[in-house]
């Protein structure tokens, strides 16, 4: 979820999050996870101020048509 910079600080993000949490709760979801860029300090504060806890650092590896170490062609992703 991203709110355009020019319309931030109008509670749009809060409203979007409340809608997402409401929908998730009605579906029986008991845990909601979000990802933010490491340098997105404003985003970190936004979520922390709404009860989210920082849980660690994530890693992702995606590729298409990349050669493996033995020279064979690999396609697809790492499965994440």
C-alpha positions, -999 to 999 in steps of 0.1 A, spaced: 0 0 0 15 33 -10 0 68 -8 13 93 -33 36 118 -17 15 148 -27 -16 135 -8 1 122 23 -8 134 58 -45 134 50 -52 101 68 -56 82 36 -30 55 47 -48 52 80 -81 47 63 -67 21 39 -51 2 67 -83 2 87 -102 -11 57 -76 -38 52 -76 -48 89 -114 -49 89 -116 -71 58 -88 -94 72 -106 -97 105 -138 -107 88 -119 -134 69 -106 -148 102 -71 -135 98 -54 -130 131 -20 -117 120 -12 -90 94 24 -85 81 36 -56 60 69 -49 43 86 -15 40 119 -4 25 148 -2 49 151 35 44 113 43 46 115 57 82 82 75 78 65 42 69 82 24 99 68 51 122 33 49 106 31 12 113 47 13 148 22 40 158 -6 16 148 6 -13 169 28 -31 144 60 -46 158 93 -47 139 101 -83 133 134 -84 114 150 -81 81 138 -99 50 156 -111 19 142 -118 -16 159 -132 -47 140 -131 -79 153 -138 -114 143 -147 -149 165 -164 -175 196 -163 -153 224 -188 -160 233 -211 -131 269 -217 -119 271 -247 -142 261 -227 -172 226 -241 -176 196 -218 -182 174 -212 -152 140 -196 -154 114 -186 -128 119 -174 -93 133 -185 -60 98 -196 -49 92 -166 -27 
